[in-house]
Each structure stands twice: as C-alpha cells, then as structure tokens.
Amino acid sequence: MIRAAFIAVALLATSARADITGWTLAVTWQPGFCAANARSAQCATDTAPRLVLHGLWTEGMGDEFCGVARDVRAQDSQRQWCALPTPRVTPATAATLKRIMPGTIDCLERHEWIKHGTCSGMNADTYFGIAAKLADKVNRLETARLLQARAGVTVSLAELGSGLIDHSQKMTVAARQMADMNVWAHRS
C-alpha cells in the first residue's frame, strides 16, 4: 500500500526573480495524506485516489516568507492558517484551486502563499494558476495513472520513480514554458 503522502517534483525553470534557481512542485497522494491526517477537514469530503496540489516552492536565496510581517509568520507557524490573509485570486483560479487542492478547506492556499508564493515574484493569481496547471500535468503522467490503478497495494520505489524519470523532461519543459510566459506577461 502506498503510505507516502507527499511527492515533490523538482523543476528547473526561468523565473521573474534572478535569485530563484528552481522550483519544487509539491503534490500529495490524497489517500496517504488522509490516512495520516484523518482529522483534517479535507479528508471528510475528498479521499479519492489521486495526486493533489500541496504547493509550488521556490528554490534559492530567501525562498520563504518574503516580506511577510512577523505576526503573520507567527500565525503560520502555529498553523492558524484560516487567520492568514486570503490570497487575491480570480474566481476562476479559486475554483481551480478548490478542485486540485482539497487543502483549501483547511486554508492551505493561505499558508502556501504566505510561505512560498510571496517569494515567487508573481501575484497570487499567476502563482496559483501556474501551480494548478503543473499539478494537472502531473496527474496526466504515467506515474499518476500507476498510483490510481494500484491504489491500496504496494508500489515499489522503482515503479514510482520510473514514471517520474520518464516524464521529468516534459515537466521541466512545461514549467519553463509557463515561467517564460509569466516573465513575458510581467514585461508587457
């Protein structure tokens, strides 16, 4: 049985900020997360065997809590996520997040924005839009299909890794294209 609740896919891409050296797309295997966090509100409504968006993390210098006030950081560290400021996103992005990120019921998007998104050099709508598109792409990979087909049984690390390795180049290209589009949008 798959017990790992968390998978991270490292992505190298250009960025609006020169000090960002790469990105990590963090996705969670929802049944594994719920097995370990049964009291989470998202697990009362969504335990489907799928990979869901956890977040998109910058890599590089100063890659957490950029420009975030100390009291807001304190709320975050105490996991008072629903007390955090709501990221400004369009209704369409909010709907997409609700679909791909069940943790929004626990205000996970607020935590992710405060901790990681503020360092992205993007506005919240662009940041979450890119994260959601990448998570959707991950769910179309052979690895996601393997996990869904084998839900409830043991999947070896070699089986899991082969799907990620086979498609890592495609994900890197997709991330680079999306980041390049974002940089272009910021320049125009």
Beta strands, then each sheet from edge to edge (+ up, - down):
strand 1: 6-11
strand 2: 20-29
strand 3: 51-60
sheet 1: 1+ 2- 3+
end
